[in-house]
Each structure stands twice: as C-alpha cells, then as structure tokens.
Amino acid sequence: MAPLGTGSTAKRELREVISTVAEYEPVRLLVPPDLTAEARYQNFSSNIEIVPAPVDDIWIRDILPTFGLQDGAPVAIDWNFNGWGSPPLRPARPGDRLAGLIASSLGIPPESASFIAEAGSMVTDGDGTVITTKSCLLNPNRNPAFGRTDDQRIDTIKQSLLHFGVRKIIWLEGDASEPITSGHADGYVLFTGPGKLLVEGIDPNGAKSNRCREADIDLLETSLDAQNRPLAVKIVLPPRQG
C-alpha cells in the first residue's frame, strides 16, 4: 500500500481493490511503517496480512522480484531496479531495493540478473520466449554502454536471461520518449496464448506516424517464438482521447 496523500476517494478505491482480491486469494499488503496503524484501522479480513515495508511507489510489478521455478524450486529474480533509470543524483529510495527484502521474508532464494531492468520491460509467454525493447534495456539510464557496442550489451542480457530459462529474445525498438518507462514492452504487447500476441497498433486518425511501432509490428509478424512457432499477431487500436 503506497502513500496516496490524504485523498479519501483514492484510499476508498484502493481498499476496494485489496478487499476484492482477498475474496479469492491471500493478500500480503506492503505498507510503509508510518501507515501501518491506518492500514489496520481499515478492518481488513483475516485473508489480508499487513507487512511493514519501505514502500514508496505503487508499481510493485516493476519493483518486486519476478518469481519463477529453477529445477522445480521457487526463485526470486531481482532485476536490480533503479527507479526506472532515475538520475544518478536522485537520492536512493529504500523502496527501490524491495526485491531482496521480500525474497528474504518469503524464504525464497534471490537470483540477481546481470543487468538493470523492471519486470514490465519484458513480456514472456512462459515457454521460453521474451519480448523486450532496446529503448528501455539499452537506455544508458539503465545499462550504460561503458565502451561496449549495442550487440555486446544485448549479449550480456541474453546470457543472463538464458540462466533464467529464456531461449528466445525478440528485440523491439520501443519508444525512448515515453515518460518514466522509456518504452516498456508490456505497454503495447501482450501474449494471449502460445504463439499468440495482441499488439497496440497506430491510430489511423492520429496526427503523428510512428515508424518505430510500424517496424516493431513488422518484426513480430515475421518472428518465431522459442518453440519455432510463427507468432499470430492481432492488432488492436489504441484508446482514443476525448
């Protein structure tokens, strides 16, 4: 539960989401230590465990580890989150390092990647295929070149992902101008099944063209996944404003 200010409407909505999830599965609610009393005052059901933790942002998908199986046992993958490539001079936030803390609290061995990322920067089919973007993972604010070529940095990332069971990586261009995420793959790509993808296309009535998105769609439509299946790509239009 990230601090949301004093807005009662936002807090009511967040409480409703938490309570609804808890109707179907146990919930561990991460709460900043100074807000635990307020969280307990919400009278949550017994299916919700309040866990004091230095949370300072609500995007837990990116901050916490990714859980997987290694030789049949659970493992917590730490992507070395650095605040979405925040400026080096920004004071470090305790919440940026939640991955190790949570892994330890659950008794699950942590495994650190050899590069910096966020879970949202990669989309996987759970069958050995990962789709990611150059705009995010090759961005100097995540993984500086330090004299290496893009191909060398890509190989470093590939070797690390191979350790986690990935067998095929599809590199899209992405969108470096996208605020905060620098073009996360999960912003416009979604696996719906083995070899099946939904991809957000380009609004034909939009004022701007998007050559990178066009190139990404072309690449996906001609790519094979880790099991050598051609990808069936279905294009959906972006939501319209107004």
N, C-alpha and C positions, 0 to 999 in steps of 0.2 A: 504494500500500500504506500504509494509515493505521496509526499506532501502536496496537497492541492489548494493551499491557501484556505481562506475562510468561506469559499463558495459552498453554501449548503446544497444547492442543486447538484453540483458535481459530486459531492460526497454521497448524496442520496442515490445517484445513478451508479456510482462505484459500489456502494453497498448492495444494490440490487443485483449487479453482475456477480459479485462474490457469492451472495446467498444463492443465486440461481445455479451457479456451477456446483456449489456444495450439495445441492439436491441429488447430484448424480455421481460425485466422486469426492474423496477427501481433499481439502484445500489447506496448503501451508501459506499463510498470509504474512509476507515480509513487511514489517512495519518499522519505521525509524524509531529508535529508542524513546525519543521525546514525545511520540504519538501513541505509544502502546496503551496508555490509560484511556485515551479517546477511542482506540480500536476496541478495547474490552468493553467500553460503555455501550458499544453497538449491540451487545447481547447476541452475538452470532451463535449459530447452532454448534453442537459438540463436534460436528464434522469439519469445523474450521479451527486450525491450530495457529495461534498468533506467535510469530517468530521475530523477536527483535533483531534488526539487521540495519546496517548503514545504507539504506536505500535512498537514493537522491534523484532517481528518474524512473518513470513508469514503464519504459520499454524493456521489460525483463527478457523478452525473446532475444534481444541483442546482447544483453549484459551477462546473463547467467550462462552456465556451460550448456553444451548440447550433449544430451545423453544418448549413448549407443551401447552396442554389445561388442565385446572383444573376447574371442574364444568362449562365447556363451555367457560371459560375466559382464555386468554393467560397468560402464566407464563414463567419466565426465570430461568432455573435451573443452578445454579452456582456450578461447580464441585470442587471448591477450588484449581484450577490449581496451581501447584508449580514448573513449569518449567520442567515437565517430570522427577520429582524426582531428581532435581538438588542438588548437595552437599549443606549441611546446611550453609557452609561458603561462598557460592557464593552470591555476593551482590544481593539483591532483585531488580528485574526489574519492572518498573511501568506497563509494558505491561502484566505481569503475572496476574494483577488484573483487566483486562479489562471487565470481565463479569459483575460486578456490575455497572461500568460506562456506559456500553452500555444499560443494562436493564433500568437504570435511564433515559438515554437520549431518550429512546423509550417510556417511561412511562409505562413499564411493570413490575409488581411486581417481585422482585427476590426471589427465594427459594434456600437456600443453602443445599447441600447434607451434610450428617454427616460423610463423608469420602472424601479422596482426589482421584481425577480421572481426566481423559480427555475424551472428547466425543468419540474419536477414540478407547478408551479401551473397548467400549461396542457396540454391534451390536443388533439392535432391529427390530422386524417385524411390529412394530406399533400396535400390537394386544396383548400386554401383555407379550411378550417373550423377554428376553435379553440373549445374549451370551457374556461372558467375559472370562478373563484369570486370573488364580492365579498368574502367573509370573509378571503381572503388578499390579493388585489391592492389592495383598498380599505382594508386594515387600516392604521391610522396608523403601525404599526411598520415598514411597507414604504413606503407612499406617503401621507405626511401631507396633510391637506386644504389647509392654508395658506390658509384662507378660500374655497376652491373647493367647489362642490357635488359630490355624487357623479357627477352627469351630466357635469360638466366634467372630472373625473378620468377617467371612462370614455372620454370623447372623446380625451383626451391619449393614453391607452393604445391606443385604436383607431387613431389616426393613426400611431403608431409601428409597430404590427403591420401596417398597410397597406403600409408600406415594406418589410416582410419577406414580402409576398405573401399575407397573410391577407385574405380577402374577407368572412368572416362570423364574428362572435364571439357565442357563446351564454354569457350570464352566469348562473351558478347562484348560489344563496345560500351554499352551502358550510357550514362549521362553524367559527366563530371560537374555540370552546372546545377544538378539537383541539390537543394539545400540539405545539409546535415549528412545524408547517407551517401552522397556522391554517386548515386545511381545504383541502389540495391537491386539485385536480380528479382527479389520477391515483390518488387513494386510493379512488375508487369509480366511476370512469368509464373505459371502455376502448373505443376504436374497434377493431372486428374486420374491417372492410372498408368500402367506400364506402357511407355511409348506414346503417351497422350499429353498434350500441352494446351493450356489456354494462354494466349499472349495478347496483351493490350496493344491494339493497333494505333493508327493515326486517324484522328477525326478528319474526314474529307472536307468538312466545312471549316476547319481550323485555319487560322491566319498564317501559321508557320508550317513549313515542312520539317521533317525530322529524318535526315539521311541516316543517322546512326540507328534509329529504330528500324528503318527500312532494311538496312544491312543486317541487323540482328534477326529480323524475321526471315530474310532470305537464307541466312546461315542455318537457322533452326529447321527450316523446311527441307534442307538438304543434308541434315545431320543424322547420324546413327547414335543410338544410346550404347551403354556398356555391354548390352546383350546383342548388339548388331541389329537392333530393330530400328527401322526408319521412324522418325518422330511424326506423329499425326498432329499437326498444328491447327488449332481453331482460333481465329482472330475475333476478339471482342472489341467494341468501340469504347473509348474512354468516357467517363461520365461527363455530361455537358453542364456548363455553368449557366445558371440563370433559367 
